[in-house]
C-alpha cells in the first residue's frame, strides 16, 4: 500500500507534519484548482457556520413549552433515535433555514463538544453541499424543492447517516455500521478495479468508474425507514417536557440521559470483553446480552451499540459481521440459482 506522502506528492502538492502527528499542512500546485477549491470551501464554511461547542438549549426544540410545538412528537422521537442509532451522524434537509438549523442544533445536543465542532449549520443562500465526515449538517433544497444527494460521498462517510427532511417530517437511516462498512468496501473495490482497468487518466471520473463494473451494481436506495422502536429516547422525550422550560432543569436532565447512555455503552463493551476473553473467542451470546443489560428492545440495543462503536471501532463487525456475511452469501447463492 502506498504511503500518504507518496500519494500526496504524486498529485503535485507537498506536505509537512508536526512531530506529534496532530497537524498536517498541505501546499498545493497553484494551478490545480480541483484539489484546493473544495477543501477551502469546506474550511471556510466551517469557520463561519460550524456549530458552537456549547449549544444553548433555548435554540433547540427541547426548549418548547410543550412537546409538538415546533414539530410532531413522533417525528422528533424518530429523528433523535435514528440520530443516536447512526453514531450521531445526520443530515437535515429542508426549505426553511431557521427550521433546518433548529433541528441541527437539537441533534447536536446529543454530541460531544468535539463532535459539534465537526457539525455545520445550513447557509440561508443554500450554497452548501453535502460534505463527507461531518457529524451533523444542515442542507437547503433548491428552488424546485428537491435535493440531490451524492451517493459516493454518503457511502464514504465514516459512519452510517440519518436523513431528516423537515418539510415532510420524514426520517430515514442507513444500515448499521457493519453493513455500512461492507457496502463501502465493495464500492471501493469496484472503484479500484475500474482505476486499474482504465486505459488512460481521461477515462477516470466519478461518473463512469462504477458504470464500468458489470459485476457490481450499487444499491442506490441506501436509506431505509426507521424500523426499530426504542424506549430510551421515547422515555426521555416524554419526561423532559414535563419539566418547566426556561430554567436549567432540562439541561441537567439531558446531561443525566447522556451519562446513562455512556454508562450503558461502557457496560456493553465490558460484557462482550468478558464473554469473549477480550476478543480471543467469537461472541455467541447476544440473547443473553440483551436480557442481562435490559436491551431487549431492538432500538435500545442499536443506540447503545452505536455509542459503543465510537468507543471501540469495529464492534459491530465483531458482533454481527459473521452472521451478516453468511446471510449475504446465502442470498447471492439463491440469486444465482
matplotlib code that plots the C-alpha trace (Angstrom):
import matplotlib.pyplot as plt

x = [0.0, 1.3, 2.2, 0.3, 3.3, 3.8, 0.1, 0.2, 3.4, 2.0, -0.8, 1.5, 1.4, 3.8, 3.1, 4.6, 3.7, 4.4, 6.4, 3.4, 1.3, -1.5, -1.5, -0.9, 0.0, -0.5, 0.8, -0.8, 0.2, -1.2, -2.9, -4.6, -8.0, -9.7, -7.9, -7.7, -11.1, -13.3, -11.0, -11.0, -14.8, -15.3, -12.8, -14.5, -17.9, -16.9, -15.2, -18.4, -21.2, -19.9, -22.0, -20.6, -19.1, -21.8, -25.3, -27.9, -31.0, -33.1, -32.1, -33.5, -36.8, -36.2, -37.0, -40.6, -43.3, -45.0, -44.0, -45.2, -44.9, -42.1, -42.5, -44.7, -43.9, -43.3, -41.1, -38.9, -38.7, -37.7, -35.1, -33.3, -33.5, -32.2, -29.5, -28.2, -28.5, -26.3, -23.5, -24.6, -24.3, -27.2, -28.1, -31.1, -32.7, -35.5, -36.6, -36.6, -33.1, -34.4, -36.3, -33.4, -30.9, -33.2, -33.2, -29.5, -28.8, -31.3, -29.4, -26.1, -27.2, -26.5, -23.0, -19.7, -18.2, -15.6, -18.2, -20.2, -17.1, -17.4, -21.0, -22.4, -25.5, -27.1, -26.5, -29.6, -28.5, -28.3, -24.7, -23.5, -23.2, -23.0, -19.5, -18.3, -17.1, -19.3, -21.4, -24.5, -25.0, -28.0, -28.7, -31.3, -33.3, -33.2, -35.9, -37.8, -38.0, -35.5, -32.1, -29.6, -27.6, -24.2, -24.2, -20.4, -19.8, -22.5, -21.2, -17.7, -18.8, -17.1, -20.4, -23.9, -26.1, -29.6, -31.6, -34.1, -36.5, -38.1, -40.5, -42.4, -41.3, -39.6, -36.7, -34.6, -31.4, -28.6, -27.9, -25.8, -22.0, -21.1, -23.4, -22.2, -18.6, -19.4, -21.1, -18.4, -15.6, -17.5, -17.8, -14.2, -13.1, -15.2, -13.6, -10.1, -10.8, -12.1, -9.0, -6.8, -8.5, -8.8, -6.9, -5.9, -6.4, -9.1, -11.2, -11.2, -14.1, -16.5, -19.4, -18.0, -16.0, -18.8, -20.6, -17.5, -18.1, -20.5, -20.2, -21.2, -24.4, -24.6, -27.8, -28.9, -31.7, -29.3, -31.7, -34.4, -37.3, -36.5, -37.7, -36.9, -38.7, -36.8, -37.8, -34.7, -35.4, -39.2, -39.0, -36.5, -38.8, -41.9, -40.2, -38.1, -41.2, -42.8, -40.1, -40.6, -38.9, -36.6, -34.7, -31.7, -33.8, -34.0, -30.3, -29.5, -31.9, -30.3, -26.8, -28.1, -29.6, -26.4, -24.5, -26.9, -26.3, -22.5, -22.6, -24.7, -22.2, -19.2, -21.1, -21.9, -18.2, -17.1, -19.8, -18.5, -14.9, -15.7, -17.7, -15.0, -11.9, -11.1, -11.7, -10.0, -13.3, -16.2, -19.2, -22.2, -24.5, -26.4, -29.6, -28.1, -26.6, -30.0, -31.6, -28.7, -28.3, -32.0, -31.6, -34.3, -35.9, -34.1, -34.0, -32.4, -29.7, -29.0, -28.5, -26.1, -24.2, -23.7, -22.4, -20.1, -18.9, -17.5, -15.7, -14.4, -14.3, -15.2, -17.6, -20.5, -18.4, -17.1, -20.6, -22.7, -20.2, -20.0, -23.8, -24.3, -21.7, -23.3, -26.7, -25.3, -23.6, -26.8, -28.7, -26.2, -26.3, -30.1, -30.0, -27.5, -29.8]
y = [0.0, 3.4, 5.8, 9.1, 11.0, 9.3, 9.7, 13.4, 14.1, 12.2, 14.7, 17.7, 19.1, 18.8, 18.3, 18.9, 17.1, 18.2, 15.7, 14.7, 14.0, 16.1, 18.6, 18.2, 21.2, 20.8, 23.1, 22.8, 23.5, 26.9, 25.8, 22.8, 24.2, 20.8, 20.0, 23.2, 24.7, 22.0, 22.0, 25.7, 25.9, 23.3, 25.1, 28.5, 27.1, 25.5, 28.7, 30.7, 28.2, 25.4, 24.5, 26.0, 23.7, 24.7, 24.6, 26.8, 24.7, 27.8, 27.5, 23.9, 22.1, 20.9, 24.5, 24.4, 24.8, 21.6, 18.6, 19.2, 23.0, 23.0, 19.6, 16.5, 14.3, 11.1, 13.0, 14.3, 10.9, 9.2, 11.9, 11.7, 7.9, 7.4, 10.1, 8.1, 4.8, 6.1, 7.2, 10.8, 11.4, 13.1, 15.4, 17.7, 19.0, 21.4, 24.7, 26.9, 27.6, 28.5, 25.2, 23.2, 24.8, 24.4, 20.6, 20.6, 22.3, 19.9, 16.9, 18.4, 18.4, 14.7, 15.1, 15.8, 19.3, 18.0, 16.4, 19.6, 21.4, 19.0, 19.9, 22.7, 24.8, 25.5, 28.7, 30.8, 31.1, 27.3, 27.3, 24.4, 20.9, 17.6, 17.0, 13.6, 13.3, 15.9, 14.7, 16.9, 19.2, 21.3, 21.5, 23.5, 22.3, 24.1, 26.3, 23.3, 21.8, 19.0, 18.0, 15.9, 13.6, 12.4, 8.7, 8.2, 10.9, 9.5, 5.9, 7.0, 8.6, 7.0, 6.2, 5.5, 8.6, 9.6, 11.6, 14.0, 16.1, 18.8, 19.8, 16.5, 15.2, 12.0, 10.2, 7.6, 5.9, 3.9, 0.3, -0.2, 0.1, -3.5, -3.3, 0.2, -0.9, -3.9, -1.8, 0.8, -1.7, -3.3, 0.1, 0.9, -2.4, -1.6, 1.8, 0.4, -2.2, 0.4, 2.5, -0.5, -1.2, 2.4, 2.9, 6.5, 9.1, 10.6, 7.5, 8.1, 10.1, 9.7, 9.3, 6.4, 4.4, 2.2, 2.1, 0.2, -2.6, -5.1, -7.3, -4.6, -2.7, -0.3, -0.1, 3.5, 3.1, 3.2, 5.0, 2.9, 3.7, 3.6, 0.1, -0.4, 1.3, 2.2, 3.0, 5.1, 8.2, 7.8, 8.0, 10.9, 13.0, 12.2, 13.2, 16.2, 18.1, 17.6, 19.9, 23.6, 25.3, 28.3, 27.0, 24.7, 21.7, 20.3, 20.8, 18.8, 16.1, 15.9, 15.5, 12.7, 11.0, 11.2, 9.9, 6.9, 6.1, 6.3, 4.1, 1.5, 1.6, 1.0, -1.8, -3.4, -3.3, -4.9, -7.6, -8.5, -8.4, -10.8, -13.2, -13.3, -13.2, -9.8, -10.9, -14.3, -16.1, -15.3, -13.7, -16.1, -14.8, -11.9, -13.1, -13.2, -9.7, -8.3, -9.8, -9.1, -5.4, -4.7, -4.1, -6.5, -3.7, -3.6, 0.2, 0.4, -2.1, -0.2, 3.1, 1.6, -0.4, 2.8, 4.6, 1.7, 1.6, 5.1, 4.0, 0.8, 0.9, -2.4, -3.6, -4.1, -6.2, -8.3, -9.0, -9.1, -9.4, -13.2, -13.7, -10.8, -12.1, -15.6, -14.2, -12.2, -15.3, -17.3, -14.6, -14.4, -18.2, -18.2, -15.4, -17.4, -20.5]
z = [0.0, -0.9, 1.9, 2.4, 1.4, -1.9, -2.8, -1.9, -3.8, -6.9, -7.0, -7.1, -3.6, -0.7, 3.0, 6.4, 9.7, 13.2, 15.3, 17.4, 14.2, 15.3, 12.4, 8.7, 6.4, 2.7, -0.1, -3.5, -7.0, -7.7, -11.0, -9.6, -8.6, -8.4, -5.2, -3.3, -4.1, -2.4, 0.7, 1.0, 0.6, 3.4, 5.7, 5.0, 5.6, 8.9, 10.1, 9.6, 10.2, 12.4, 15.4, 18.7, 21.2, 23.7, 22.3, 24.1, 24.9, 24.1, 20.4, 20.2, 20.1, 23.7, 24.9, 23.6, 26.2, 25.1, 23.0, 19.5, 19.4, 16.8, 15.3, 15.6, 18.6, 16.6, 14.2, 17.0, 18.6, 15.3, 14.5, 17.8, 18.0, 14.5, 15.0, 18.0, 16.1, 13.3, 15.7, 15.8, 12.1, 10.4, 7.5, 7.9, 4.7, 4.1, 2.6, 5.7, 7.0, 10.5, 10.8, 9.5, 11.9, 14.9, 14.3, 13.6, 17.0, 18.7, 17.4, 18.3, 22.0, 21.8, 20.6, 22.4, 22.1, 19.8, 17.5, 17.5, 16.1, 13.2, 12.5, 10.3, 10.2, 6.8, 4.9, 4.1, 0.4, 0.1, -1.1, 0.9, -0.5, 1.4, 2.8, 3.9, 7.5, 9.3, 12.1, 11.6, 8.6, 7.5, 3.8, 1.9, -1.0, -4.3, -5.8, -7.1, -3.7, -4.4, -3.1, -4.9, -2.6, -3.8, -3.4, -3.3, -0.6, 1.6, 1.2, 2.1, 5.3, 8.3, 10.0, 8.7, 8.3, 9.2, 6.6, 8.1, 5.9, 8.0, 5.2, 5.1, 8.5, 7.3, 8.9, 7.1, 8.1, 6.5, 7.6, 10.8, 10.9, 9.9, 6.8, 6.0, 6.1, 3.9, 1.2, 1.5, 0.8, -2.1, -3.7, -3.0, -4.6, -7.7, -7.9, -7.6, -10.2, -12.6, -12.0, -12.7, -16.0, -17.2, -20.4, -19.5, -16.9, -19.2, -18.6, -14.8, -13.4, -10.6, -13.1, -15.1, -12.6, -11.4, -14.8, -16.0, -13.5, -14.9, -11.8, -9.4, -9.2, -6.3, -4.2, -4.7, -2.2, 0.8, 3.1, 4.9, 7.2, 10.9, 11.6, 15.3, 18.1, 21.3, 24.9, 25.9, 23.7, 24.0, 27.8, 27.7, 25.4, 27.4, 30.7, 29.6, 28.5, 31.9, 33.3, 33.3, 30.3, 30.5, 33.6, 33.8, 34.7, 31.2, 30.6, 33.7, 32.7, 29.3, 30.9, 33.0, 30.0, 28.0, 31.0, 31.2, 27.6, 28.0, 31.1, 29.2, 26.3, 28.6, 30.4, 27.0, 26.0, 29.3, 28.9, 25.4, 26.6, 29.4, 27.2, 24.5, 26.7, 25.2, 21.6, 21.8, 21.3, 19.0, 20.6, 20.7, 23.5, 22.0, 23.5, 27.0, 26.5, 25.6, 28.7, 31.2, 30.1, 29.6, 25.9, 24.6, 22.6, 19.2, 19.1, 22.5, 21.5, 18.3, 20.2, 22.8, 20.1, 18.2, 21.2, 22.0, 18.3, 18.8, 21.9, 20.2, 16.4, 14.8, 17.5, 15.1, 12.7, 15.7, 17.0, 13.8, 11.0, 10.6, 10.6, 8.2, 5.7, 5.9, 5.1, 2.2, 0.8, 1.1, -0.7, -3.5, -3.8, -4.1, -6.7, -8.9, -9.0]

ax = plt.figure().add_subplot(projection="3d")
ax.plot(x, y, z, "-o")
ax.set_aspect("equal")
plt.show()
